[in-house]
Amino acid sequence: SSGINAEYGQHYFKRINLSFPMATRTYNPAVRVGNWIEDVQLEEDIIKDFQEKKESGNLLTQKTQNVMKNLLRPESLSDAREGGLLMFGDRINIQHIATNTVLSAKISNLHAAAELKDPCDVSASQMSSPCPRNVFQICSIDGEVPKKPLCYGQKFILRTLPGPGSELNMWSDRATFTKCAPKSRHPIVQLSGNSSWNVAWQVLCRDPLVRMEMEGRPVRIGEPVIINHCNTNQNLACMSQYRTRTPYGSDMEVCCKTLLDSHKAETEENIWRLVVRAEE
């Protein structure tokens, strides 16, 4: 009898569930229920905050467009001259030959600013189109712009362009525990408004056997060279094994470190070339 009663109870409850359909929303969506006043106030605050950011230009899309308009706008390099010699005042790209990358200002936050800030890190980027981020001007140590060719062993300054580039000088210093490249731990390379001896660089011949003989001779456009830091006597290096994710893609770390092979010659990490606009 207990089994029959249990079976009858299950059948009875099934009939009840079938006779009463599931609860549905029987009121109009405009009816305010629950914490409706808090929900309405929250929506109004969101709209008000959006309008304030839009008026002040702080929306994410506005900041992105501002950066694209300034730091990534097209820039023109200097024209190639007869003889193919580099001159003081030329606007150049500094290309790393082995990785086919360009020395560029590194901005970790795409929406932070529309111009380069002091200090600004440097990396090797695959974006090769000339823009304020990767165009440098060859300047003399004394601040003047002599109409003379740049020679091997001659001191010079690499400076960003005016405007979004902020006219920052590329500099380096000896590595310390707190100031060094984040991954390789080698001497750091940055862009800064500093005008000390740490901003002085020189171009060296790639071949160590004829390096002394080449001093004082003009540097040719696109020729493989070594960029040496005068204060630390270390060479500009692109460390392809250390990559950093940036808003522009995957950049390679740039530091100041002389890397030699078994023949006491600089390895491909230290080989660069200074290029201008190609002749059409």
N, C-alpha and C positions, 0 to 999 in steps of 0.2 A: 504493500500500500504506500510506503514511503517513496518508492521509485515512481509510482504512478502520480503521486502528488507533486514530486519534483518536476516530472515531465509536463504536468498540467500547468505548473507555475511558470516554467520557461515559455510555454506556448502563450500563456496569458499576457506576460510582459511584452512579448513580441507583438501581440495584437495592439497593446497600448502604444508602443513606439510607432507602429505603422499608422495608428489613428491620429497621433499628434505629430505633425511635421516639425522640422527643426526651426528654432527661433530665427526670425528674419528681422531686418531693420524696418520697422513700421512707421518711423517718423521721417520728416523731411530733412535733407542734409543741412539745411540752414538752421535747424534747431540747435541751440547751444547747450552742450552737456559737458559734464566734468569740469576741468579747470580751463574753461573757455576763455576767460579773461586773460590768463597767462599766455595762452596760445596766440591770441590776437595781439597782445603787447609784444610778444617775441617776433611775430611777423613784421610788425611796424618798425621795431628796432633794426631788423635785418635790412629792410628797405631803406631806412634812414641812413644806416651805416654805408650801404652801397652808394647812395647818392652823394654822401660826403666824400667818399674815396674817389668817385668819378669826377667831382668838381675839383678836387685837389690833385688829380692825376696820379693817384696811388693804387689804381687797380692793377692787377697782375698783367693783364693784356696791355695796358698803357705803358707800364714799365718795360715790358718786353719790346714793344714797338719803339720805345725811346732808345733802348740799347741797340736795336737793329738799325735805327736811323743814324746813330752816332758812331759807336765803336766798330760796327760792321759795314759802314758805308764805303763805297769804292774810293780808293786813293790812287794817285798816279805816282809811279816811280820816275826817277830821272831817266832821260834819254841816253842811249849809248852814244859815245863820241867816236870819232876816228882814232884809231889806235887802241881802243878798248881799255882806257885807263880810268881808274876810279879817282874822283876828285873830292876835295873837301866841300861839304854842302850837299852832296848827292843824297837822294832818297833811295834807300836800298832795302832789299829783303835778304835776310841771312838764312841760307838754306843748308840743312844738314844732308850731306850727299848720300850716306848709307841708308838712311831711313826715308829720304825724300820728304822731309818735314821742314817747317819754317819756324824760326825763333819768334815767339809771340808772347804777349802779355797774358797772364793767366788770371781769369776772373772766376772764382769759385761760385759766386752767386750772380746769376744772370740779371736778376731784378734789383740788385743793390744800388747801382749807380749807372749813369750814362757817360761817365768819363773815368779814366784811370786814377786810382787813389794811391797816395804815398803811405807805406810801401806797397808794391805790387809784385807778386811772384812772376816768374818767367818759366815757360814750358815750350816744348816743341810740338807744334800742331800740324795736322794734315790739311788744314784750311790754308791754301797757298794764295788765295786771291788777295791782292794788296788792300789793306784797310788800316785804320789807325791802330789796330791791335798789333800789327806785325811789320809796319814800315818804320825804319829807323833812319836818322840823318847822321852823317859823319861830321862831327864838329871838332874843332881844335881845342887844345887844352886852355889857351889863353882867352877863349871866347870869341875870337875873330874867325872869319870864314875866308881863309886865303884861297885864291884861285890857283891852287897848286895840286898836283897829283898826290894821292896818298902813297907813301913809300913803306917798304918793309922796315920794321923796327921803329917806325915813327909813332909817337904817342897820339892818341885821339880819344874822343868820347862818342859813344853810341847813345843817341837821344831820340825819344819819341817825338811825334809831331805836335805842334800847338793845337789848342782846341781840346777835343776829346782825349788826345794823347797826353795832355798836361805837361809836355816837355820834361819828362822824367829821364834821368840818366841811368844807364845800366851799370850796376856796381856789384862788387863781391868783397868778401873779407875772409879771414881765417876762420875755420870751423871751430865752434865752441859747443859745449854740452847743450846749450839752449838755443843757439843760432846755427843751423845747418840744414842741409837738404832733408826733407822729411823721411825719405825712404833709403837713399844711399848713404846718408850721414856725411856727405862730402861738403865742402864749402858752398854756401848758398849763393844764388844769383838772383838779384831783384832789380826792380826799377824804383828809383827814389829821386827826390829833389836834392840829395846830398851832392856837394861839389868838392869833396875831399879827393885825396890821391887814390881812393878806392874806385873811382870811376874811370881811371885811365887804363886803356887797352892798347895793344899793338898787334900787328899782323906779322906772323912768322912764316917762312917758307916751309912747305910740307917736307921737303927732303932735308934731313939733318946734315947730310954730307956737304951741301952747298948753302946752308943757312947763313953762315957768316958772309959769304960772297954776295948774297942777295940783299943784304941790308943796304938801304939807301936807294934801291931800285923801285920804280913805280909798280904798284899792285894792279894786275889786270882783272877786268870784270869776268866773273865766273871761274876764276882759277882756284883750284883746291888749295886752301890755306889753313893755317892754325891761328886762332884768336887767343892771344895770351894776355892774362891779367898782370899788369905791371907790379902791383904791390905784393901779391902772393906768388908770382911766377908760376901760376897754374893755368892750364888751358881750359877754354870753354868746352864742355863735354855734353853730349846727348846720351842719356842712359836709357836705351830702348827697353831694357828689362824691367824698368820701373815705370808703370803707367798710372795715370790719374784720370778719373772720370770727371769731366767738366761739362758745362752746358753746350760746348762746341764739339763734344766727342771725347774720344780717348786720347789724351795728350801724354807725351813722354817727359820724364823729368830732365831738367837741365841743371847742371852744377858746374863747378869750377875745379877740375881735377885732371892732372896729366896722367894719361894711361899709355904705357909703353909695351911693345912686344918684345920678343926674345932678341931682336936686333937693335934694341934701344931706340926704336922709331915709334912715333905716335900711332896709336891704333885708329880705326875708323870712327870711334866715338869723338875724337878731337878734330876731325876733318870737316871743314865748312867751305862755303863759297859765298861771295858777296855779289849779288846780281842786281841789275837795273832792268828797265823795260826793254824788251827785245825789239829789234828793228822789224817793222812790218814790211 
